[in-house]
């Protein structure tokens, strides 16, 4: 759960940048597009590279 919140929080600035372009008609510089791409790739990597914690059974 904590990881999910972290991934969503890291995507917030990227989604705001895209919303600015799509909704408000703002123009981003090349470095800003690169930054949005890196944030998206990092978030995708965090989700795809995620390993499930081993399930342990407690006795007692």
VMD Tcl script that draws the C-alpha trace (Angstrom):
set ca {
  {0.00 0.00 0.00}
  {2.78 2.44 0.87}
  {4.51 1.82 -2.46}
  {1.27 2.50 -4.34}
  {0.87 5.84 -2.60}
  {4.47 6.72 -3.40}
  {4.07 5.91 -7.09}
  {0.86 7.91 -7.35}
  {2.40 10.86 -5.51}
  {5.38 10.87 -7.87}
  {3.06 10.92 -10.88}
  {1.15 13.97 -9.66}
  {3.54 16.62 -11.10}
  {3.76 14.74 -14.39}
  {-0.01 14.51 -14.71}
  {-0.30 18.20 -13.84}
  {2.18 19.03 -16.60}
  {0.23 16.98 -19.12}
  {-3.04 18.54 -17.99}
  {-1.49 21.96 -18.50}
  {-0.62 21.05 -22.07}
  {-3.92 19.37 -22.92}
  {-6.38 21.55 -21.02}
  {-4.71 24.94 -20.77}
  {-2.73 24.90 -24.01}
  {0.61 25.49 -22.28}
  {3.87 24.82 -24.10}
  {6.61 22.78 -22.46}
  {10.31 23.02 -23.24}
  {12.21 19.95 -24.37}
  {13.81 19.47 -20.96}
  {10.35 19.44 -19.36}
  {9.16 16.74 -21.78}
  {12.26 14.70 -20.93}
  {11.52 15.12 -17.23}
  {7.91 13.99 -17.70}
  {9.16 10.96 -19.62}
  {11.64 10.04 -16.90}
  {9.01 10.34 -14.18}
  {6.67 8.09 -16.17}
  {9.41 5.53 -16.81}
  {10.48 5.52 -13.17}
  {6.91 4.97 -12.04}
  {6.43 2.18 -14.56}
  {9.69 0.61 -13.44}
  {8.59 0.75 -9.82}
  {5.35 -1.04 -10.68}
  {6.79 -3.62 -13.09}
  {9.91 -4.32 -11.04}
  {7.89 -4.80 -7.89}
  {8.43 -8.06 -6.07}
  {5.76 -9.43 -3.81}
  {6.74 -9.92 -0.20}
  {6.99 -13.59 0.76}
  {3.96 -14.87 2.60}
  {4.85 -16.13 6.04}
  {2.55 -18.19 8.15}
  {2.55 -17.57 11.86}
  {1.96 -20.51 14.14}
  {0.25 -19.95 17.41}
}
mol new
graphics top color blue
foreach p $ca { graphics top sphere $p radius 0.5 }
foreach p [lrange $ca 0 end-1] q [lrange $ca 1 end] { graphics top cylinder $p $q radius 0.2 }
display resetview
